[in-house]
């Protein structure tokens, strides 16, 4: 429950002392998360306060198994939340503490409610969590092997695509048989992966604005995402690059791009110099490069070993 207490303290801080709370969350905590995903997604999934609320919801009622259709619909909801919430940072959430506090409380309530209705982590943590698609992409080749996190024993609440159960195979299980052809590009998760590098570029090129800038903000991230999808499609359809190489390439490139933009953003938020931005870029992009080397297939789609 320590993580939940920290979440409540954050919410209080966003209301009572928004500026330092926003700076700590967006430019200290959040930039660390992708690095933990590259090392092993278990690091975050073991301490995530929303996962704790999901678990708490299990104890408040008698949850039931989720149907395959339910999993699909909630997964689509998670992808939609990602594309709604991340650009909203530029519109309001980066600068408005109370608005972010309300958003966090709403998502926390969703985690609690879904945990109360459906078994274990099947509905929120393994379906509707907006961070899950990124975890699955970066979880293809964890740099450090770790035991299963929260679930000491497995009830198979999520038969396919559970990071805690399937580990590095979670992503290919979500994509399914379409990964054997270019049909994966037409799946929701396939489009998400293909568009993520462009999405990161689009977000990184934007600056914080007001609600009036929402149309251009969402148009920019969408436009760059579509351009990214087009490039990936040309690699898959034209150059015949198969999914065993494209999946890790998309994860590595996304990590590289994230820390390229995160370095100056973090340094600027804390008034640090160019040396700080360079250092963050060097560390983050170095980790992403190491991850890509680790994930790159050497033979028959098998990741390299360290």
TIKOL-743310 format. One record per atom (N, C-alpha, C): x, y negated, z; residue number from 1. Coordinates in steps of 0.1 Angstrom, whole numbers, plus 5000, padded with zeros to 4 digits. Example, Ala and Ser with C-alpha at 12.3 -4.5 7.8 and 13.67 -1.06 7.14 Angstrom:
NODE     u     v     w    n
NODE  5132  5057  5078    1
NODE  5123  5045  5078    1
NODE  5132  5033  5078    1
NODE  5128  5022  5071    2
NODE  5137  5011  5071    2
NODE  5129  5000  5079    2
//
This chain:
NODE     u     v     w    n
NODE  5008  5012  5000    1
NODE  5000  5000  5000    1
NODE  5009  4987  5000    1
NODE  5022  4989  5001    2
NODE  5030  4977  5001    2
NODE  5029  4969  4988    2
NODE  5027  4977  4977    3
NODE  5026  4970  4964    3
NODE  5013  4962  4963    3
NODE  5002  4967  4969    4
NODE  4989  4960  4969    4
NODE  4991  4948  4977    4
NODE  4997  4949  4989    5
NODE  4999  4937  4997    5
NODE  5007  4926  4990    5
NODE  5017  4931  4982    6
NODE  5025  4921  4974    6
NODE  5016  4914  4964    6
NODE  5007  4922  4958    7
NODE  4998  4917  4948    7
NODE  4989  4906  4954    7
NODE  4984  4909  4966    8
NODE  4975  4899  4972    8
NODE  4983  4886  4976    8
NODE  4996  4888  4980    9
NODE  5004  4877  4983    9
NODE  5007  4868  4971    9
NODE  5008  4875  4959   10
NODE  5010  4868  4947   10
NODE  4998  4860  4943   10
NODE  4986  4866  4945   11
NODE  4974  4859  4941   11
NODE  4972  4847  4950   11
NODE  4975  4849  4963   12
NODE  4974  4837  4972   12
NODE  4984  4826  4968   12
NODE  4996  4831  4965   13
NODE  5006  4821  4960   13
NODE  5003  4813  4948   13
NODE  4996  4820  4939   14
NODE  4992  4814  4926   14
NODE  4981  4803  4929   14
NODE  4974  4805  4939   15
NODE  4963  4795  4943   15
NODE  4969  4784  4951   15
NODE  4977  4787  4961   16
NODE  4982  4777  4971   16
NODE  4995  4771  4967   16
NODE  5003  4778  4960   17
NODE  5016  4772  4955   17
NODE  5019  4777  4941   17
NODE  5012  4772  4931   18
NODE  5013  4779  4918   18
NODE  5026  4778  4911   18
NODE  5033  4767  4912   19
NODE  5045  4765  4903   19
NODE  5056  4775  4907   19
NODE  5060  4777  4919   20
NODE  5070  4787  4922   20
NODE  5065  4801  4920   20
NODE  5052  4803  4922   21
NODE  5047  4817  4920   21
NODE  5047  4821  4906   21
NODE  5043  4811  4897   22
NODE  5043  4814  4883   22
NODE  5057  4816  4878   22
NODE  5066  4808  4883   23
NODE  5080  4810  4878   23
NODE  5086  4823  4883   23
NODE  5083  4827  4895   24
NODE  5088  4840  4900   24
NODE  5082  4852  4892   24
NODE  5069  4851  4889   25
NODE  5063  4862  4882   25
NODE  5067  4863  4867   25
NODE  5066  4852  4860   26
NODE  5068  4853  4846   26
NODE  5083  4853  4842   26
NODE  5091  4847  4850   27
NODE  5105  4846  4846   27
NODE  5115  4853  4855   27
NODE  5110  4861  4864   28
NODE  5119  4870  4873   28
NODE  5114  4884  4873   28
NODE  5101  4886  4877   29
NODE  5096  4900  4878   29
NODE  5093  4905  4864   29
NODE  5085  4898  4856   30
NODE  5081  4904  4842   30
NODE  5093  4907  4833   30
NODE  5103  4898  4832   31
NODE  5115  4902  4824   31
NODE  5122  4914  4828   31
NODE  5121  4918  4841   32
NODE  5128  4931  4845   32
NODE  5120  4943  4840   32
NODE  5107  4942  4839   33
NODE  5099  4954  4836   33
NODE  5103  4961  4823   33
NODE  5105  4955  4812   34
NODE  5110  4963  4800   34
NODE  5122  4970  4802   34
NODE  5132  4965  4810   35
NODE  5144  4972  4813   35
NODE  5141  4984  4821   35
NODE  5132  4983  4831   36
NODE  5128  4995  4839   36
NODE  5122  5006  4830   36
NODE  5114  5002  4820   37
NODE  5108  5011  4811   37
NODE  5118  5018  4802   37
NODE  5129  5011  4798   38
NODE  5139  5017  4791   38
NODE  5147  5027  4799   38
NODE  5149  5024  4812   39
NODE  5156  5033  4820   39
NODE  5148  5046  4823   39
NODE  5136  5043  4828   40
NODE  5126  5054  4829   40
NODE  5113  5048  4834   40
NODE  5102  5051  4827   41
NODE  5089  5045  4831   41
NODE  5084  5048  4845   41
NODE  5090  5059  4850   42
NODE  5086  5063  4864   42
NODE  5089  5052  4874   42
NODE  5100  5044  4871   43
NODE  5103  5034  4881   43
NODE  5092  5024  4883   43
NODE  5085  5020  4873   44
NODE  5074  5010  4875   44
NODE  5061  5018  4878   44
NODE  5059  5029  4872   45
NODE  5046  5036  4874   45
NODE  5045  5041  4889   45
NODE  5056  5042  4896   46
NODE  5056  5047  4910   46
NODE  5053  5036  4919   46
NODE  5055  5023  4915   47
NODE  5052  5012  4925   47
NODE  5041  5002  4920   47
NODE  5036  5005  4908   48
NODE  5026  4995  4902   48
NODE  5014  4994  4912   48
NODE  5011  4981  4916   49
NODE  5000  4979  4925   49
NODE  4986  4983  4919   49
NODE  4985  4981  4906   50
NODE  4972  4985  4899   50
NODE  4971  5000  4900   50
NODE  4982  5008  4899   51
NODE  4981  5022  4900   51
NODE  4976  5026  4914   51
NODE  4981  5018  4924   52
NODE  4977  5021  4938   52
NODE  4962  5019  4940   52
NODE  4957  5008  4934   53
NODE  4943  5005  4934   53
NODE  4935  5016  4927   53
NODE  4940  5021  4916   54
NODE  4934  5032  4909   54
NODE  4933  5044  4918   54
NODE  4944  5047  4925   55
NODE  4944  5058  4935   55
NODE  4934  5056  4946   55
NODE  4933  5044  4951   56
NODE  4924  5040  4962   56
NODE  4910  5042  4957   56
NODE  4907  5039  4945   57
NODE  4893  5041  4939   57
NODE  4889  5056  4940   57
NODE  4899  5065  4937   58
NODE  4896  5079  4938   58
NODE  4890  5083  4952   58
NODE  4895  5076  4962   59
NODE  4891  5080  4976   59
NODE  4878  5074  4980   59
NODE  4872  5065  4972   60
NODE  4860  5058  4976   60
NODE  4848  5064  4970   60
NODE  4850  5075  4962   61
NODE  4838  5081  4956   61
NODE  4842  5095  4952   61
NODE  4834  5102  4944   62
NODE  4837  5115  4939   62
NODE  4839  5113  4924   62
NODE  4851  5111  4919   63
NODE  4853  5108  4905   63
NODE  4851  5120  4896   63
NODE  4848  5118  4884   64
NODE  4845  5129  4875   64
NODE  4855  5129  4863   64
NODE  4856  5140  4856   65
NODE  4865  5141  4845   65
NODE  4861  5131  4834   65
NODE  4870  5126  4827   66
NODE  4867  5117  4816   66
NODE  4866  5125  4803   66
NODE  4858  5121  4794   67
NODE  4856  5128  4781   67
NODE  4867  5123  4771   67
NODE  4870  5131  4761   68
NODE  4879  5126  4751   68
NODE  4875  5113  4744   68
NODE  4862  5112  4742   69
NODE  4857  5100  4736   69
NODE  4859  5088  4746   69
NODE  4857  5091  4759   70
NODE  4859  5080  4769   70
NODE  4873  5076  4769   70
NODE  4882  5085  4768   71
NODE  4897  5082  4768   71
NODE  4900  5073  4756   71
NODE  4894  5077  4744   72
NODE  4897  5069  4732   72
NODE  4892  5055  4733   72
NODE  4880  5054  4738   73
NODE  4874  5040  4739   73
NODE  4882  5031  4749   73
NODE  4886  5037  4761   74
NODE  4893  5030  4770   74
NODE  4907  5026  4765   74
NODE  4913  5035  4758   75
NODE  4926  5032  4752   75
NODE  4925  5021  4742   75
NODE  4915  5021  4734   76
NODE  4913  5009  4725   76
NODE  4911  4996  4733   76
NODE  4904  4997  4744   77
NODE  4902  4986  4753   77
NODE  4915  4981  4758   77
NODE  4925  4990  4762   78
NODE  4938  4986  4766   78
NODE  4946  4979  4756   78
NODE  4945  4984  4743   79
NODE  4952  4977  4732   79
NODE  4946  4963  4730   79
NODE  4933  4962  4731   80
NODE  4927  4949  4730   80
NODE  4931  4939  4741   80
NODE  4931  4944  4753   81
NODE  4935  4936  4765   81
NODE  4949  4931  4763   81
NODE  4958  4939  4758   82
NODE  4972  4935  4755   82
NODE  4972  4923  4746   82
NODE  4965  4924  4735   83
NODE  4965  4914  4725   83
NODE  4957  4901  4729   83
NODE  4949  4902  4739   84
NODE  4942  4891  4744   84
NODE  4950  4884  4755   84
NODE  4955  4892  4764   85
NODE  4962  4886  4776   85
NODE  4975  4880  4773   85
NODE  4984  4887  4765   86
NODE  4997  4881  4763   86
NODE  4997  4868  4756   86
NODE  4990  4866  4745   87
NODE  4990  4852  4739   87
NODE  4983  4842  4749   87
NODE  4974  4847  4758   88
NODE  4968  4838  4767   88
NODE  4978  4832  4777   88
NODE  4989  4838  4778   89
NODE  5000  4831  4786   89
NODE  5003  4818  4780   89
NODE  5004  4817  4767   90
NODE  5008  4804  4760   90
NODE  4997  4794  4762   90
NODE  4985  4799  4763   91
NODE  4973  4790  4763   91
NODE  4970  4784  4777   91
NODE  4971  4793  4787   92
NODE  4968  4789  4800   92
NODE  4975  4796  4811   92
NODE  4978  4809  4810   93
NODE  4983  4817  4821   93
NODE  4997  4814  4825   93
NODE  5005  4808  4817   94
NODE  5019  4805  4821   94
NODE  5019  4792  4830   94
NODE  5009  4784  4829   95
NODE  5010  4771  4836   95
NODE  4998  4769  4846   95
NODE  4988  4778  4846   96
NODE  4977  4776  4855   96
NODE  4976  4787  4865   96
NODE  4981  4785  4877   97
NODE  4981  4795  4887   97
NODE  4967  4801  4891   97
NODE  4957  4793  4894   98
NODE  4944  4798  4897   98
NODE  4938  4806  4886   98
NODE  4940  4802  4874   99
NODE  4934  4810  4862   99
NODE  4941  4824  4862   99
NODE  4954  4824  4864  100
NODE  4961  4837  4864  100
NODE  4957  4845  4876  100
NODE  4954  4839  4888  101
NODE  4950  4846  4899  101
NODE  4936  4853  4897  101
NODE  4927  4846  4890  102
NODE  4914  4852  4887  102
NODE  4916  4863  4877  102
NODE  4925  4862  4867  103
NODE  4928  4873  4858  103
NODE  4933  4885  4865  103
NODE  4942  4883  4874  104
NODE  4948  4895  4881  104
NODE  4938  4902  4890  104
NODE  4929  4894  4896  105
NODE  4919  4900  4905  105
NODE  4909  4908  4896  105
NODE  4906  4902  4884  106
NODE  4897  4909  4875  106
NODE  4903  4923  4870  106
NODE  4915  4923  4867  107
NODE  4922  4935  4862  107
NODE  4923  4945  4874  107
NODE  4926  4940  4886  108
NODE  4927  4948  4897  108
NODE  4914  4955  4901  108
NODE  4903  4947  4899  109
NODE  4890  4953  4901  109
NODE  4886  4963  4891  109
NODE  4891  4961  4879  110
NODE  4889  4971  4868  110
NODE  4896  4984  4872  110
NODE  4909  4983  4877  111
NODE  4916  4995  4881  111
NODE  4909  5003  4892  111
NODE  4904  4995  4902  112
NODE  4897  5001  4913  112
NODE  4884  5008  4908  112
NODE  4877  5001  4900  113
NODE  4864  5007  4895  113
NODE  4866  5019  4887  113
NODE  4876  5019  4878  114
NODE  4878  5031  4869  114
NODE  4883  5042  4878  114
NODE  4891  5039  4888  115
NODE  4896  5050  4897  115
NODE  4885  5056  4905  115
NODE  4875  5048  4908  116
NODE  4863  5053  4915  116
NODE  4854  5062  4907  116
NODE  4854  5059  4894  117
NODE  4845  5066  4885  117
NODE  4852  5079  4879  117
NODE  4865  5078  4876  118
NODE  4871  5089  4868  118
NODE  4883  5095  4876  118
NODE  4885  5108  4873  119
NODE  4895  5116  4881  119
NODE  4909  5110  4880  119
NODE  4916  5110  4891  120
NODE  4930  5106  4893  120
NODE  4933  5093  4885  120
NODE  4942  5094  4875  121
NODE  4947  5083  4868  121
NODE  4943  5083  4853  121
NODE  4932  5091  4850  122
NODE  4928  5093  4836  122
NODE  4923  5081  4829  122
NODE  4916  5072  4836  123
NODE  4909  5061  4830  123
NODE  4917  5048  4829  123
NODE  4923  5044  4840  124
NODE  4931  5031  4839  124
NODE  4945  5034  4836  124
NODE  4953  5040  4844  125
NODE  4967  5042  4842  125
NODE  4970  5049  4829  125
NODE  4962  5059  4825  126
NODE  4965  5066  4813  126
NODE  4956  5063  4801  126
NODE  4949  5052  4802  127
NODE  4941  5049  4791  127
NODE  4940  5033  4789  127
NODE  4934  5026  4799  128
NODE  4930  5012  4797  128
NODE  4941  5002  4801  128
NODE  4951  5007  4808  129
NODE  4962  4997  4812  129
NODE  4968  4991  4800  129
NODE  4968  4977  4800  130
NODE  4973  4970  4788  130
NODE  4989  4972  4786  130
NODE  4995  4976  4797  131
NODE  5010  4979  4796  131
NODE  5013  4993  4791  131
NODE  5004  5002  4792  132
NODE  5006  5016  4788  132
NODE  5012  5018  4774  132
NODE  5007  5011  4764  133
NODE  5013  5014  4750  133
NODE  5027  5010  4750  133
NODE  5032  5000  4757  134
NODE  5046  4996  4757  134
NODE  5054  5007  4765  134
NODE  5048  5012  4776  135
NODE  5055  5022  4784  135
NODE  5056  5035  4775  135
NODE  5046  5038  4767  136
NODE  5047  5050  4759  136
NODE  5058  5048  4748  136
NODE  5059  5036  4743  137
NODE  5069  5034  4732  137
NODE  5083  5035  4738  137
NODE  5085  5028  4749  138
NODE  5099  5028  4755  138
NODE  5101  5041  4763  138
NODE  5091  5049  4765  139
NODE  5093  5061  4773  139
NODE  5097  5073  4764  139
NODE  5100  5071  4751  140
NODE  5104  5082  4742  140
NODE  5117  5088  4746  140
NODE  5126  5081  4752  141
NODE  5139  5086  4755  141
NODE  5145  5079  4767  141
NODE  5140  5082  4779  142
NODE  5145  5075  4791  142
NODE  5160  5077  4793  142
NODE  5166  5067  4797  143
NODE  5181  5068  4799  143
NODE  5185  5076  4811  143
NODE  5176  5076  4821  144
NODE  5179  5083  4833  144
NODE  5167  5093  4836  144
NODE  5170  5106  4837  145
NODE  5159  5115  4840  145
NODE  5155  5114  4855  145
NODE  5142  5114  4857  146
NODE  5136  5113  4870  146
NODE  5125  5122  4872  146
NODE  5122  5127  4884  147
NODE  5111  5135  4887  147
NODE  5098  5128  4885  147
NODE  5087  5135  4884  148
NODE  5074  5129  4883  148
NODE  5071  5120  4895  148
NODE  5065  5108  4892  149
NODE  5063  5098  4902  149
NODE  5052  5101  4912  149
NODE  5041  5094  4910  150
NODE  5030  5095  4920  150
NODE  5024  5109  4921  150
NODE  5023  5115  4910  151
NODE  5016  5128  4910  151
NODE  5025  5140  4913  151
NODE  5025  5143  4926  152
NODE  5034  5154  4931  152
NODE  5029  5167  4925  152
NODE  5016  5169  4923  153
NODE  5011  5180  4916  153
NODE  5002  5175  4905  153
NODE  5000  5183  4895  154
NODE  4992  5178  4883  154
NODE  4979  5185  4882  154
NODE  4968  5176  4880  155
NODE  4955  5182  4878  155
NODE  4951  5181  4864  155
NODE  4960  5177  4855  156
NODE  4957  5176  4841  156
NODE  4945  5167  4838  156
NODE  4945  5156  4845  157
NODE  4933  5147  4843  157
NODE  4934  5141  4829  157
NODE  4946  5140  4824  158
NODE  4948  5135  4810  158
NODE  4956  5145  4803  158
NODE  4949  5154  4795  159
NODE  4956  5165  4788  159
NODE  4967  5161  4779  159
NODE  4965  5150  4772  160
NODE  4975  5145  4762  160
NODE  4979  5131  4764  160
NODE  4992  5129  4763  161
NODE  4997  5115  4763  161
NODE  5000  5109  4777  161
NODE  5000  5118  4787  162
NODE  5003  5113  4801  162
NODE  5018  5112  4803  162
NODE  5023  5100  4806  163
NODE  5038  5098  4808  163
NODE  5043  5107  4819  163
NODE  5035  5108  4830  164
NODE  5039  5116  4841  164
NODE  5040  5131  4838  164
NODE  5032  5136  4829  165
NODE  5032  5150  4826  165
NODE  5040  5153  4814  165
NODE  5038  5145  4803  166
NODE  5045  5148  4790  166
NODE  5058  5141  4789  166
NODE  5061  5131  4797  167
NODE  5073  5124  4796  167
NODE  5076  5118  4782  167
NODE  5088  5121  4777  168
NODE  5092  5116  4764  168
NODE  5083  5120  4752  168
NODE  5075  5131  4755  169
NODE  5065  5135  4744  169
NODE  5052  5128  4745  169
NODE  5050  5119  4754  170
NODE  5037  5113  4756  170
NODE  5033  5105  4743  170
NODE  5042  5098  4737  171
NODE  5038  5090  4725  171
NODE  5034  5099  4714  171
NODE  5042  5109  4711  172
NODE  5038  5118  4699  172
NODE  5025  5125  4702  172
NODE  5022  5128  4715  173
NODE  5009  5134  4718  173
NODE  4998  5124  4715  173
NODE  5000  5112  4718  174
NODE  4989  5102  4716  174
NODE  4987  5100  4701  174
NODE  4998  5099  4693  175
NODE  4997  5098  4679  175
NODE  4991  5110  4672  175
NODE  4995  5122  4677  176
NODE  4989  5134  4672  176
NODE  4995  5139  4659  176
NODE  4988  5147  4652  177
NODE  4994  5153  4640  177
NODE  4996  5143  4629  177
NODE  4990  5131  4630  178
NODE  4992  5121  4619  178
NODE  5007  5117  4618  178
NODE  5015  5119  4629  179
NODE  5029  5115  4628  179
NODE  5037  5123  4618  179
NODE  5031  5134  4613  180
NODE  5038  5142  4603  180
NODE  5037  5137  4589  180
NODE  5028  5127  4588  181
NODE  5027  5120  4575  181
NODE  5027  5105  4578  181
NODE  5024  5097  4568  182
NODE  5023  5083  4570  182
NODE  5009  5079  4576  182
NODE  5001  5088  4578  183
NODE  4987  5085  4584  183
NODE  4988  5079  4598  183
NODE  4999  5080  4605  184
NODE  5000  5075  4618  184
NODE  4999  5059  4617  184
NODE  5002  5053  4606  185
NODE  5001  5039  4604  185
NODE  4987  5034  4605  185
NODE  4977  5043  4603  186
NODE  4963  5040  4603  186
NODE  4956  5042  4616  186
NODE  4964  5047  4626  187
NODE  4959  5049  4639  187
NODE  4960  5036  4648  187
NODE  4952  5034  4658  188
NODE  4953  5022  4666  188
NODE  4967  5021  4673  188
NODE  4972  5032  4679  189
NODE  4985  5031  4685  189
NODE  4996  5030  4675  189
NODE  4995  5036  4663  190
NODE  5004  5034  4652  190
NODE  5005  5019  4648  190
NODE  4994  5013  4646  191
NODE  4994  4999  4643  191
NODE  5000  4990  4654  191
NODE  4997  4994  4666  192
NODE  5003  4986  4677  192
NODE  5018  4987  4677  192
NODE  5024  4999  4675  193
NODE  5038  5001  4675  193
NODE  5044  4993  4663  193
NODE  5038  4995  4651  194
NODE  5043  4988  4639  194
NODE  5043  4973  4640  194
NODE  5033  4968  4647  195
NODE  5031  4953  4648  195
NODE  5038  4947  4660  195
NODE  5043  4955  4669  196
NODE  5049  4949  4682  196
NODE  5061  4941  4679  196
NODE  5071  4945  4671  197
NODE  5082  4936  4668  197
NODE  5078  4922  4664  197
NODE  5069  4921  4654  198
NODE  5064  4909  4649  198
NODE  5056  4901  4660  198
NODE  5048  4908  4668  199
NODE  5041  4902  4679  199
NODE  5051  4895  4688  199
NODE  5062  4901  4691  200
NODE  5072  4895  4701  200
NODE  5078  4883  4694  200
NODE  5081  4884  4681  201
NODE  5086  4872  4675  201
NODE  5076  4860  4675  201
NODE  5064  4863  4671  202
NODE  5053  4853  4671  202
NODE  5052  4847  4685  202
NODE  5051  4855  4695  203
NODE  5050  4849  4709  203
NODE  5062  4841  4712  203
NODE  5074  4846  4709  204
NODE  5086  4839  4713  204
NODE  5088  4826  4706  204
NODE  5083  4824  4694  205
NODE  5084  4812  4687  205
NODE  5074  4801  4691  205
NODE  5064  4805  4699  206
NODE  5054  4796  4704  206
NODE  5059  4789  4717  206
NODE  5052  4778  4720  207
NODE  5055  4771  4732  207
NODE  5042  4770  4740  207
NODE  5043  4768  4753  208
NODE  5031  4767  4762  208
NODE  5022  4755  4757  208
NODE  5009  4757  4756  209
NODE  5000  4746  4752  209
NODE  4988  4746  4761  209
NODE  4977  4741  4755  210
NODE  4964  4740  4762  210
NODE  4954  4749  4755  210
NODE  4942  4749  4760  211
NODE  4931  4757  4754  211
NODE  4929  4753  4740  211
NODE  4932  4741  4737  212
NODE  4930  4736  4723  212
NODE  4939  4743  4713  212
NODE  4950  4749  4718  213
NODE  4960  4755  4709  213
NODE  4957  4770  4708  213
NODE  4946  4775  4714  214
NODE  4943  4789  4713  214
NODE  4942  4795  4699  214
NODE  4935  4788  4690  215
NODE  4934  4793  4676  215
NODE  4948  4795  4669  215
NODE  4957  4785  4670  216
NODE  4970  4787  4664  216
NODE  4978  4797  4671  216
NODE  4976  4798  4684  217
NODE  4984  4808  4692  217
NODE  4981  4822  4688  217
NODE  4968  4825  4687  218
NODE  4963  4839  4684  218
NODE  4966  4841  4669  218
NODE  4965  4831  4660  219
NODE  4967  4833  4646  219
NODE  4982  4836  4644  219
NODE  4991  4829  4652  220
NODE  5005  4831  4650  220
NODE  5009  4846  4654  220
NODE  5005  4850  4666  221
NODE  5008  4864  4670  221
NODE  5002  4874  4660  221
NODE  4990  4872  4656  222
NODE  4984  4881  4646  222
NODE  4991  4881  4633  222
NODE  4995  4869  4628  223
NODE  5002  4868  4615  223
NODE  5015  4875  4615  223
NODE  5023  4873  4626  224
NODE  5036  4880  4627  224
NODE  5034  4895  4629  224
NODE  5024  4899  4636  225
NODE  5021  4913  4638  225
NODE  5018  4920  4625  225
NODE  5010  4913  4616  226
NODE  5006  4919  4603  226
NODE  5019  4919  4594  226
NODE  5027  4909  4595  227
NODE  5040  4910  4587  227
NODE  5049  4921  4591  227
NODE  5049  4924  4604  228
NODE  5057  4935  4610  228
NODE  5051  4948  4605  228
NODE  5038  4949  4605  229
NODE  5031  4962  4600  229
NODE  5035  4964  4585  229
NODE  5035  4953  4578  230
NODE  5038  4954  4563  230
NODE  5052  4959  4561  230
NODE  5062  4954  4569  231
NODE  5075  4959  4568  231
NODE  5077  4973  4571  231
NODE  5071  4977  4582  232
NODE  5071  4991  4587  232
NODE  5065  5000  4576  232
NODE  5053  4996  4571  233
NODE  5046  5004  4561  233
NODE  5055  5006  4548  233
NODE  5063  4995  4545  234
NODE  5072  4996  4533  234
NODE  5083  5006  4536  234
NODE  5088  5007  4548  235
NODE  5098  5016  4552  235
NODE  5092  5031  4552  235
NODE  5080  5032  4557  236
NODE  5074  5045  4557  236
NODE  5069  5050  4543  236
NODE  5063  5041  4536  237
NODE  5057  5045  4523  237
NODE  5068  5044  4511  237
NODE  5075  5033  4512  238
NODE  5085  5031  4501  238
NODE  5098  5038  4503  238
NODE  5104  5036  4514  239
NODE  5117  5042  4517  239
NODE  5116  5056  4523  239
NODE  5104  5061  4526  240
NODE  5102  5074  4531  240
NODE  5109  5077  4544  240
NODE  5110  5067  4553  241
NODE  5115  5069  4566  241
NODE  5105  5075  4575  241
NODE  5108  5087  4580  242
NODE  5097  5094  4588  242
NODE  5096  5089  4602  242
NODE  5085  5094  4609  243
NODE  5082  5089  4622  243
NODE  5092  5092  4632  243
NODE  5100  5103  4631  244
NODE  5110  5106  4641  244
NODE  5121  5095  4641  244
NODE  5123  5088  4631  245
NODE  5132  5076  4631  245
NODE  5125  5063  4633  245
NODE  5113  5061  4628  246
NODE  5106  5049  4629  246
NODE  5102  5046  4644  246
NODE  5097  5056  4650  247
NODE  5092  5054  4664  247
NODE  5104  5049  4673  247
NODE  5115  5056  4674  248
NODE  5126  5050  4682  248
NODE  5131  5037  4677  248
NODE  5131  5035  4664  249
NODE  5136  5022  4658  249
NODE  5127  5011  4663  249
NODE  5113  5013  4663  250
NODE  5104  5003  4667  250
NODE  5106  5000  4682  250
NODE  5108  5010  4690  251
NODE  5111  5008  4704  251
NODE  5124  5000  4707  251
NODE  5134  5004  4700  252
NODE  5147  4997  4701  252
NODE  5147  4982  4697  252
NODE  5141  4980  4685  253
NODE  5140  4966  4679  253
NODE  5131  4958  4688  253
NODE  5120  4963  4693  254
NODE  5111  4956  4702  254
NODE  5119  4951  4715  254
NODE  5127  4960  4720  255
NODE  5135  4957  4732  255
NODE  5145  4946  4729  255
NODE  5152  4947  4718  256
NODE  5162  4937  4714  256
NODE  5155  4924  4712  256
NODE  5144  4923  4705  257
NODE  5137  4911  4703  257
NODE  5132  4905  4716  257
NODE  5127  4913  4725  258
NODE  5122  4908  4737  258
NODE  5133  4900  4745  258
NODE  5144  4906  4746  259
NODE  5155  4900  4754  259
NODE  5162  4889  4747  259
NODE  5161  4889  4734  260
NODE  5166  4877  4726  260
NODE  5158  4864  4730  260
NODE  5145  4866  4731  261
NODE  5137  4854  4735  261
NODE  5136  4852  4750  261
NODE  5137  4863  4758  262
NODE  5136  4862  4773  262
NODE  5148  4855  4779  262
NODE  5160  4856  4773  263
NODE  5172  4850  4779  263
NODE  5170  4835  4780  263
NODE  5168  4828  4769  264
NODE  5166  4813  4771  264
NODE  5154  4809  4779  264
NODE  5143  4817  4778  265
NODE  5131  4814  4786  265
NODE  5134  4814  4801  265
NODE  5141  4825  4805  266
NODE  5144  4826  4819  266
NODE  5154  4816  4824  266
NODE  5164  4813  4816  267
NODE  5174  4803  4820  267
NODE  5167  4789  4821  267
NODE  5158  4786  4811  268
NODE  5152  4773  4811  268
NODE  5143  4772  4823  268
NODE  5136  4783  4827  269
NODE  5126  4782  4838  269
NODE  5133  4779  4851  269
NODE  5146  4783  4853  270
NODE  5153  4781  4865  270
NODE  5164  4770  4864  270
NODE  5164  4763  4853  271
NODE  5173  4752  4851  271
NODE  5188  4757  4850  271
NODE  5190  4769  4845  272
NODE  5203  4774  4843  272
NODE  5208  4771  4830  272
NODE  5221  4772  4828  273
NODE  5228  4768  4816  273
NODE  5227  4779  4805  273
NODE  5234  4776  4794  274
NODE  5234  4785  4782  274
NODE  5241  4798  4786  274
NODE  5250  4797  4795  275
NODE  5257  4810  4800  275
NODE  5248  4820  4805  275
NODE  5237  4815  4813  276
NODE  5228  4824  4818  276
NODE  5219  4830  4808  276
NODE  5215  4822  4798  277
NODE  5207  4828  4787  277
NODE  5215  4838  4779  277
NODE  5228  4835  4777  278
NODE  5236  4845  4770  278
NODE  5238  4858  4778  278
NODE  5240  4856  4791  279
NODE  5241  4868  4800  279
NODE  5229  4877  4800  279
NODE  5217  4871  4801  280
NODE  5205  4879  4801  280
NODE  5203  4886  4787  280
NODE  5206  4878  4776  281
NODE  5206  4884  4763  281
NODE  5215  4896  4762  281
NODE  5227  4894  4767  282
NODE  5237  4904  4766  282
NODE  5233  4917  4773  282
NODE  5229  4915  4785  283
NODE  5225  4927  4794  283
NODE  5212  4934  4788  283
NODE  5202  4926  4785  284
NODE  5190  4932  4780  284
NODE  5191  4938  4766  284
NODE  5198  4931  4757  285
NODE  5199  4937  4744  285
NODE  5209  4948  4744  285
NODE  5219  4948  4753  286
NODE  5228  4959  4754  286
NODE  5221  4972  4759  286
NODE  5212  4970  4769  287
NODE  5204  4981  4773  287
NODE  5195  4987  4762  287
NODE  5189  4978  4755  288
NODE  5180  4982  4744  288
NODE  5188  4990  4733  288
NODE  5200  4985  4730  289
NODE  5209  4992  4721  289
NODE  5213  5005  4725  289
NODE  5216  5006  4738  290
NODE  5220  5019  4744  290
NODE  5208  5029  4743  290
NODE  5196  5023  4746  291
NODE  5184  5032  4745  291
NODE  5181  5036  4731  291
NODE  5183  5028  4721  292
NODE  5181  5032  4707  292
NODE  5191  5043  4703  292
NODE  5203  5041  4708  293
NODE  5213  5052  4705  293
NODE  5209  5065  4711  293
NODE  5204  5064  4723  294
NODE  5199  5076  4730  294
NODE  5187  5082  4723  294
NODE  5178  5074  4718  295
NODE  5166  5078  4712  295
NODE  5167  5083  4698  295
NODE  5178  5078  4691  296
NODE  5179  5081  4677  296
NODE  5181  5096  4674  296
NODE  5173  5102  4665  297
NODE  5174  5117  4663  297
NODE  5187  5121  4657  297
NODE  5193  5131  4662  298
NODE  5206  5136  4657  298
NODE  5203  5148  4648  298
NODE  5194  5156  4652  299
NODE  5190  5167  4643  299
NODE  5176  5172  4647  299
NODE  5168  5174  4637  300
NODE  5154  5179  4639  300
NODE  5146  5171  4649  300
NODE  5149  5157  4649  301
NODE  5141  5148  4657  301
NODE  5145  5149  4672  301
NODE  5156  5155  4675  302
NODE  5160  5156  4689  302
NODE  5168  5144  4694  302
NODE  5164  5137  4705  303
NODE  5172  5125  4709  303
NODE  5186  5129  4713  303
NODE  5196  5120  4712  304
NODE  5209  5123  4716  304
NODE  5210  5124  4731  304
NODE  5220  5130  4736  305
NODE  5221  5131  4751  305
NODE  5234  5124  4755  305
NODE  5233  5118  4767  306
NODE  5245  5110  4772  306
NODE  5255  5119  4777  306
//
